[in-house]
Amino acid sequence: MAIFYFDVRVSTSMNYDENSFARIKLSFGHILVTILAAMVFVCCVIFTNASAVDSISPVLVESDTGIEQKDENNWIHVNHDIYGTRNSNQTVITKDNVGMLQVKWTLFNDFEIQEPPIIIGHKGYVQDYVGNIIAFDTLSGKVIWKIRAGNGPTMGLVFNHGVIFSSTASNSSIVAINATNGEIKWVSKVLGDPLLGYSVDSAPIVWKDYVIAGSGGSGLPPGLGIVKGNVTAINRTNGEIIWNLDTTTGAWVKLGKTPPNGGATAWSGGSLDPETGKIYVPLGSASPNFNASTRQTPNYYSNHMMAINVTNGKILWATPFIAHGTVLDVSVPDTHDWDASWGSSISRVILDNNTQEKLVVGHDKMGNVIAMNAVTGKEIWWKSLGKRYNTDSIPSSDGSGMIWAYGVYSYHAVDSDSLYVAATNRGLNFFTDGISGHKIAAPHTIEQGLRNGTIVALDLATGNIRWQYDTKFPPRVSPLITNSIVFGGYIPFTEKVKSGMILALDKQTGEKLWEFNVNAPIGPVGPSIGDGLLYVPTGKVQGLTTQGQIGGSIVAFGLP
């Protein structure tokens, strides 16, 4: 039996007896008492408003984790909370009434939206595919303000003490924005050279006075292939860089390689344990992606899960997913872009031997799910999802032949004893073109060869499958848990049309409880939930956008 570790409930309140002030007699002594009491009252109000509404504190801030009682109906991180659980403690939508969900409003946008909005009170915030940040009223979907803070696409926003923190993609920076009026408070220095293909794609992680940014950048192909990954800590108050950690090291990235090797970028974000101050970040594949001839020595730290000390940027451990001697042994370094990707989560379980361990869970695009000891990085269990075909074949000028695997292309969700993962079946043929290469998708698939897949519930302590819900189309939608429900989705497609189905499953059995066609492909970063509504981000809405625009929406579902 597993026990969910982060079941914290914190509630703070300030009560003022206004009648007590009226009862004080206006003697000289009482006047002094009244003045002093009033000063204390005003100071308390000023402090409360300053820390909770729209200021950046000049001192170290105790950041919300996202699971406090006051955040019960909020969604403040891209994956709900700082632990990456995608597990909401809202109580409005339940297994008993989920079948009654209906569209309450739709926010139409000129550009695709692939990430869930964050929700604070009656306000929502979301970033679209080109970098616009939109604030809206959750009761009506009406836009409150909209700014262009950078470029896109990115993976999501973070809210912390009245401030929205945003990545800017190819602008290669982090931006802090006043959540009340949309004013930009600061923009960090450029964290990498965008002319080389560097970008900042992942949602920031915010804790105390640290804002953590992860690198992105296309490998070769299709990019230049010379971006080397990094993780950077920025000062929450002023945007100045505190530390920077390079995530590539060793002979394989020494000068003189043609083209220069690179990769191991932190493009999908991670999670943070506020109890220990450790960040857990998955790193992408090495570049050139499909040809390992210039990187035969160990490709540190591509395809690793990395633990980092948030205060000084030091590596605490790094566990490889696809390398010699690991749970997935390979004869040559990765040549299929099997990124260790799409975030991480932190939780605590009691294992079968009655020992209690804190787990970090990650996965990759080959469909390997690995639970690691949060202190040491040692593997506790691993599971390969779905069927595989021809995955050992190496790319060549004539191709590798069609390779199929159930990869993970979205975030997972976790509760007290289970892990919920969407695995998508993908078929690709990999070719080398000299040192570079290209890939060709299998027939009757969509983007990157996606075809069909499954939504799986795994035992958090053992990795054993509890149930799985197979889909005839790609389930590339990050699951969400609330109460006894798992929300997921899939993307039905034809040669010309891609739609999106949002569905609710019983988290104990996998039985379908509800389903709805949103008439647009659902964003892979998945839905969010808050203020009594379920918010589904989408791509192009069919028949509603003008020629030349991508188009997208937020569809809000609520109870009658």
C-alpha positions in Angstrom: 0.0 0.0 0.0 1.3 3.5 -0.9 0.9 6.6 1.1 0.9 10.0 -0.7 3.5 12.1 0.9 2.5 15.6 0.1 -1.0 15.8 1.6 -0.3 19.1 3.3 -3.1 21.4 4.4 -2.1 24.9 5.6 -4.6 27.6 6.5 -3.9 31.1 7.7 -6.4 33.7 8.7 -6.5 37.1 10.4 -9.5 38.1 12.4 -10.2 41.6 13.6 -12.8 42.5 16.3 -13.9 45.9 14.9 -16.4 46.5 17.8 -13.5 46.3 20.3 -12.1 49.6 18.8 -15.5 51.3 19.2 -15.7 50.4 22.9 -12.4 52.1 23.8 -13.1 55.2 25.8 -11.4 58.4 24.4 -9.1 59.0 27.3 -5.6 59.9 26.5 -4.3 56.4 27.3 -7.1 54.8 25.3 -6.4 57.1 22.3 -2.8 55.9 22.3 -4.0 52.3 22.4 -6.4 53.0 19.6 -3.7 54.6 17.4 -1.3 51.7 18.0 -3.9 49.2 17.3 -4.9 51.0 14.1 -1.2 51.1 13.0 -0.9 47.3 13.6 -4.1 46.7 11.6 -3.0 48.9 8.6 0.5 47.2 8.6 -1.1 43.8 8.6 -3.4 44.7 5.7 -0.5 46.2 3.7 1.7 43.2 4.3 -1.1 40.8 3.3 -1.9 42.6 0.1 1.7 43.1 -0.8 2.6 39.5 -0.5 -0.6 38.1 -2.1 -1.6 40.5 -4.8 0.9 42.2 -7.1 4.3 42.8 -5.6 7.7 41.1 -5.8 9.0 41.0 -2.3 12.6 42.2 -1.8 13.2 39.5 0.8 13.1 35.7 0.6 9.5 34.6 0.0 8.0 31.4 1.3 6.5 30.2 -2.0 3.2 28.4 -2.2 3.5 24.7 -3.1 0.0 24.6 -4.7 -1.6 22.0 -2.4 -2.4 24.3 0.6 -6.0 24.6 1.7 -6.2 28.1 0.3 -5.2 26.7 -3.1 -7.8 24.0 -3.1 -9.6 25.6 -6.1 -6.5 27.0 -7.7 -4.0 25.6 -10.2 -0.8 27.6 -9.7 1.9 25.6 -11.6 1.7 24.1 -15.1 1.3 20.7 -13.4 -0.9 22.0 -10.6 1.8 22.1 -7.8 5.5 22.3 -7.3 5.7 18.5 -6.9 4.4 17.9 -10.4 1.4 15.7 -9.4 -1.3 17.1 -11.7 -3.6 16.2 -8.8 -6.2 18.7 -7.8 -7.8 18.7 -4.4 -10.9 20.6 -5.7 -14.2 19.1 -4.5 -16.8 20.6 -6.9 -16.5 18.1 -9.8 -16.8 14.5 -8.6 -17.3 11.0 -10.0 -21.0 11.3 -9.2 -21.6 14.4 -11.2 -18.9 14.4 -13.9 -21.4 13.0 -16.5 -23.3 16.3 -16.2 -20.4 18.5 -17.4 -21.3 20.9 -20.1 -19.5 23.7 -22.0 -19.9 26.9 -20.0 -17.9 29.2 -22.3 -15.2 29.1 -24.9 -12.3 31.6 -25.3 -11.4 31.8 -28.9 -7.8 32.8 -29.8 -6.0 33.5 -33.1 -3.3 31.0 -32.2 -3.0 27.5 -30.9 -3.0 26.9 -27.1 -1.1 23.8 -26.1 -0.9 24.3 -22.3 -3.5 24.5 -19.5 -4.3 27.9 -17.9 -3.2 28.5 -14.4 -6.2 29.4 -12.1 -6.1 31.8 -9.2 -9.4 32.7 -7.7 -11.7 33.9 -10.4 -8.9 34.7 -12.8 -7.1 32.5 -15.3 -3.8 33.0 -17.2 -2.5 31.2 -20.3 0.2 31.5 -22.9 -0.5 30.8 -26.6 1.7 29.2 -29.3 3.4 32.5 -30.3 4.0 33.9 -26.8 0.9 36.0 -26.1 -0.1 35.8 -22.4 -3.9 36.2 -21.8 -5.6 36.9 -18.5 -9.3 36.1 -18.4 -12.3 35.9 -16.1 -13.0 32.3 -15.2 -16.7 33.1 -14.7 -17.3 34.3 -18.3 -14.1 33.6 -20.3 -13.8 37.3 -21.0 -10.3 38.6 -21.6 -9.0 41.0 -18.9 -5.7 41.8 -20.5 -3.4 40.4 -23.2 0.3 41.1 -23.8 3.1 39.8 -26.0 5.8 38.9 -23.5 8.0 36.8 -25.8 7.8 34.0 -28.3 6.3 30.5 -28.3 5.6 27.7 -28.1 6.2 27.2 -24.4 5.0 24.6 -21.8 3.1 26.8 -19.3 3.1 29.5 -16.7 3.6 29.7 -12.9 1.9 32.0 -10.4 3.7 33.1 -7.2 2.7 35.9 -4.8 0.9 38.1 -7.4 3.4 37.5 -10.2 3.2 35.4 -13.4 6.5 33.9 -14.5 6.8 33.0 -18.1 9.4 31.5 -20.5 9.8 33.2 -23.8 11.0 30.4 -26.2 13.4 31.8 -28.8 13.7 35.1 -26.9 15.8 32.9 -24.5 14.7 34.6 -21.3 12.3 34.6 -18.3 9.7 37.3 -17.8 8.0 38.4 -14.5 4.6 39.9 -15.0 2.2 41.7 -12.6 -0.8 39.4 -12.5 -3.2 42.3 -11.8 -2.5 44.5 -14.8 -0.1 42.6 -17.1 2.8 45.0 -16.6 6.2 43.5 -17.1 8.2 43.8 -13.9 11.5 42.4 -15.2 13.0 40.5 -18.1 16.1 38.3 -17.3 19.2 38.3 -19.3 19.4 36.1 -22.4 20.2 32.6 -21.2 21.6 31.2 -24.4 22.2 32.3 -28.0 18.9 32.2 -30.0 20.9 32.5 -33.3 22.2 29.0 -32.6 18.7 27.7 -31.9 18.7 28.1 -28.1 15.3 28.6 -26.5 13.6 28.5 -23.1 10.5 26.4 -23.5 9.7 24.8 -20.1 7.5 26.5 -17.5 9.7 28.0 -14.8 9.9 26.5 -11.3 9.5 29.1 -8.6 10.5 28.5 -4.9 11.5 31.1 -2.4 13.9 33.5 -4.1 14.7 31.1 -7.0 13.2 31.0 -10.5 14.5 27.9 -12.3 14.7 28.0 -16.1 15.5 25.0 -18.4 17.0 25.2 -21.9 15.6 24.0 -25.2 16.9 23.9 -28.7 16.5 21.6 -31.7 19.2 19.0 -32.3 20.6 18.0 -35.7 18.2 17.5 -37.5 16.2 19.8 -37.8 18.2 22.5 -35.9 21.8 23.5 -36.1 22.6 20.8 -33.4 25.1 22.9 -31.5 23.0 24.0 -28.5 24.3 22.5 -25.3 21.8 22.2 -22.5 21.8 24.2 -19.2 19.7 24.8 -16.2 19.7 28.4 -14.8 18.6 29.9 -11.4 17.3 33.5 -11.6 16.7 35.8 -8.7 12.9 36.2 -8.2 13.2 39.8 -7.2 15.2 41.3 -10.0 15.8 38.6 -12.7 19.5 38.5 -12.2 21.3 35.1 -12.7 22.3 33.3 -9.5 23.9 30.2 -11.0 24.1 28.4 -14.3 24.6 24.6 -14.7 25.8 23.1 -18.0 24.2 19.7 -18.6 26.7 18.4 -21.1 30.2 17.2 -20.1 32.9 14.8 -21.2 34.9 13.9 -24.3 31.9 13.7 -26.6 31.3 17.5 -26.4 35.0 18.6 -26.6 36.0 21.2 -29.2 36.8 19.9 -32.7 33.8 17.8 -33.4 32.2 18.5 -36.8 29.5 19.4 -36.4 29.8 20.2 -32.6 27.9 17.7 -30.5 25.2 19.1 -28.2 21.8 18.5 -26.8 20.9 17.2 -23.2 18.5 20.2 -23.0 16.0 20.7 -20.1 13.1 21.6 -22.4 10.2 19.9 -20.6 10.6 21.2 -17.0 10.6 19.2 -13.8 9.6 19.4 -10.1 11.0 20.6 -6.8 11.0 19.2 -3.3 10.7 22.1 -0.8 11.6 19.8 2.1 15.1 19.3 0.7 15.6 22.1 -1.9 16.2 19.6 -4.7 15.1 20.0 -8.3 14.5 16.9 -10.5 14.9 17.7 -14.2 14.8 15.2 -17.2 17.2 15.9 -20.0 16.8 15.4 -23.7 18.7 13.4 -26.3 22.1 14.1 -27.7 22.8 15.7 -31.1 23.3 14.8 -33.9 20.1 12.9 -33.2 20.3 10.0 -35.7 24.0 9.5 -36.1 26.3 8.7 -33.1 29.6 8.3 -35.0 31.0 11.5 -33.4 29.8 10.7 -29.8 30.8 7.1 -29.0 32.0 8.0 -25.6 29.4 8.3 -22.8 26.9 11.1 -23.7 26.7 12.8 -20.3 24.1 13.9 -19.4 21.7 13.3 -22.3 18.7 11.1 -21.6 19.3 11.4 -17.8 17.1 12.4 -14.9 19.2 14.9 -12.9 18.9 16.0 -9.3 20.2 19.5 -8.6 20.7 21.5 -5.4 18.6 24.6 -5.9 20.7 26.8 -3.7 24.0 26.3 -5.6 23.3 24.5 -8.8 25.4 21.4 -7.9 24.5 18.0 -9.4 23.5 15.6 -6.7 22.9 12.6 -8.9 22.2 11.8 -12.6 20.5 8.5 -13.6 20.6 7.5 -17.3 17.6 6.0 -19.0 19.1 4.8 -22.3 22.8 3.9 -22.0 25.2 1.0 -21.5 24.5 -1.1 -18.5 21.2 0.6 -17.6 17.7 -0.8 -17.4 17.5 -0.2 -21.1 21.0 -1.3 -22.4 21.9 -0.2 -25.9 24.8 -1.1 -28.1 25.5 2.4 -29.3 24.4 5.8 -27.8 20.8 6.9 -28.6 20.2 7.4 -32.3 16.4 7.7 -32.2 15.8 10.9 -30.1 14.4 8.9 -27.2 14.4 11.9 -24.9 14.0 11.5 -21.1 11.3 14.0 -21.2 8.0 15.5 -20.0 8.8 16.4 -16.5 9.0 14.6 -13.2 7.0 14.1 -10.0 7.9 13.6 -6.3 6.0 11.5 -3.8 6.5 9.1 -0.9 5.4 5.4 -0.8 5.7 2.4 1.4 7.3 -0.4 -0.6 6.5 -4.1 -0.4 9.3 -4.7 2.1 7.6 -2.1 4.4 10.4 0.5 3.9 9.3 4.1 3.1 11.0 5.9 0.3 10.6 9.2 -1.5 10.2 8.6 -5.2 11.0 10.6 -8.3 9.2 9.3 -11.4 10.2 10.1 -15.0 9.8 8.5 -18.5 11.0 8.8 -22.1 9.8 8.7 -25.7 10.5 5.0 -25.9 7.9 4.3 -23.3 10.2 3.5 -20.3 8.8 4.7 -16.9 11.3 4.7 -14.1 10.8 5.3 -10.4 14.0 6.4 -8.6 15.1 6.9 -5.0 14.9 10.7 -4.5 18.1 10.7 -2.4 20.3 8.5 -4.5 18.8 8.3 -7.9 18.9 4.5 -7.7 16.2 2.7 -9.7 13.4 1.3 -7.6 11.3 -0.1 -10.5 11.0 0.4 -14.2 8.3 -0.4 -16.7 8.2 -0.5 -20.5 4.7 0.5 -21.9 3.0 -1.1 -24.9 4.5 -3.2 -27.7 7.8 -2.4 -29.5 9.0 -3.3 -32.9 12.4 -3.0 -34.5 13.7 -0.5 -31.8 17.2 -1.9 -32.0 17.6 -1.0 -35.6 20.2 1.7 -36.3 19.5 4.6 -38.8 21.4 4.4 -42.1 21.3 6.0 -45.5 18.7 3.4 -46.5 16.7 3.9 -43.3 16.2 1.9 -40.2 13.0 0.3 -41.3 9.8 1.3 -39.5 10.3 1.5 -35.7 7.3 1.4 -33.4 7.2 2.2 -29.7 4.6 3.4 -27.2 6.4 6.6 -26.1 5.4 9.2 -23.5 4.7 12.6 -25.1 2.9 14.3 -22.2 3.1 14.8 -18.4 1.9 12.1 -16.0 -0.3 12.4 -12.9 0.2 10.8 -9.5 -2.0 10.3 -6.4 -1.6 8.4 -3.2 -0.8 5.0 -4.7 -1.0 5.2 -8.5 0.7 6.8 -11.5 -1.3 7.7 -14.6 0.5 7.8 -17.9 -0.7 8.3 -21.5 1.5 6.3 -23.9 1.2 7.0 -27.7 2.2 4.4 -30.3 4.5 6.0 -32.9 5.9 4.7 -36.2 9.0 6.3 -37.8 11.7 5.3 -40.3 15.1 6.9 -39.4 17.6 7.9 -42.1 21.2 9.3 -42.0 22.3 12.0 -44.4 26.0 12.2 -43.8 26.3 13.3 -40.2 22.7 14.5 -40.2 19.5 12.7 -41.0 15.8 12.7 -41.3 12.7 10.6 -40.4 9.6 9.5 -42.3 6.4 8.9 -40.5 4.4 5.7 -41.0 1.3 5.8 -43.2 -2.0 6.8 -41.7 -0.4 8.7 -38.8 -0.2 12.3 -37.7 2.6 14.5 -36.3 5.8 12.5 -35.6 4.1 9.2 -36.7 1.5 9.1 -33.9 -1.1 6.5 -34.4 -3.0 5.1 -31.3 -2.1 4.3 -27.7 -3.2 3.7 -24.2 -3.9 5.4 -20.8 -2.3 3.3 -18.1 -2.6 3.3 -14.3 0.5 1.9 -12.6 1.0 0.9 -9.0 3.3 3.6 -7.5 5.2 1.2 -5.3 5.8 -1.5 -7.8 5.1 -0.3 -11.4 2.6 -3.1 -11.9 -0.3 -2.2 -14.3 -3.6 -1.7 -12.5 -5.6 -1.0 -15.5 -5.3 0.4 -19.0 -7.7 2.2 -21.4 -6.8 1.7 -25.0 -7.5 4.3 -27.6 -7.8 4.0 -31.4 -6.2 7.4 -31.8 -3.2 9.2 -30.2 -3.9 9.9 -26.4 -1.3 12.6 -26.4 -2.9 14.6 -23.6 -1.5 14.9 -20.1 -3.8 13.1 -17.5 -5.3 15.0 -14.6 -6.5 13.6 -11.3 -9.2 15.0 -9.1 -11.3 13.1 -6.5 -11.9 9.7 -8.0 -11.6 10.9 -11.6 -8.8 10.7 -14.2 -9.3 13.2 -17.0 -7.5 12.4 -20.3 -8.1 12.7 -24.0 -7.2 11.6 -27.5 -7.1 13.0 -31.0 -9.3 11.4 -33.7 -8.0 12.3 -37.1 -8.5 11.9 -40.8 -6.2 13.1 -43.6 -7.6 16.6 -43.4 -9.2 17.0 -39.9 -7.9 16.6 -36.4 -10.5 16.7 -33.6 -10.2 16.2 -29.8 -12.0 14.0 -27.3 -11.8 14.9 -23.6 -12.8 12.0 -21.4 -13.2 11.1 -17.7 -12.2 7.7 -16.4 -12.8 6.1 -13.0 -9.4 6.2 -11.4 -9.9 2.9 -9.6 -11.1 0.8 -12.6 -10.4 2.8 -15.8 -14.1 2.7 -16.7 -15.2 5.6 -19.0 -17.5 8.0 -17.1 -17.9 10.9 -19.6 -16.6 12.0 -23.0 -17.0 15.1 -25.2 -15.7 16.2 -28.6 -14.2 19.7 -28.4 -14.0 20.0 -32.2 -10.3 20.8 -32.1 -7.1 18.8 -31.2 -6.4 19.0 -27.4 -3.1 20.5 -26.4 -0.5 17.9 -25.2 0.3 19.7 -22.0 -3.3 18.8 -21.0 -6.2 20.4 -19.1 -6.3 22.1 -15.7 -9.1 22.4 -13.2 -10.0 25.2 -10.8 -12.8 27.6 -9.6 -15.3 24.8 -10.3 -14.4 24.4 -14.0 -12.3 22.1 -16.2 -10.3 24.0 -18.8 -9.2 22.3 -22.0 -6.6 23.9 -24.3 -6.9 23.3 -28.0 -5.4 23.8 -31.4 -7.2 25.0 -34.5 -10.9 25.1 -34.0 -12.6 23.8 -37.2 -14.2 26.4 -39.3 -13.7 29.4 -37.0 -10.3 31.0 -37.9 -9.4 33.1 -40.8 -7.0 32.0 -43.5 -3.4 32.0 -42.4 -4.1 31.9 -38.6 -3.4 28.8 -36.5 -6.4 29.3 -34.2 -7.0 27.8 -30.8 -9.2 28.0 -27.7 -9.9 27.3 -24.1 -13.0 25.3 -23.6 -14.4 25.6 -20.0 -16.6 22.8 -18.7 -18.7 23.1 -15.6 -21.8 21.7 -13.9 -25.3 23.0 -14.7 
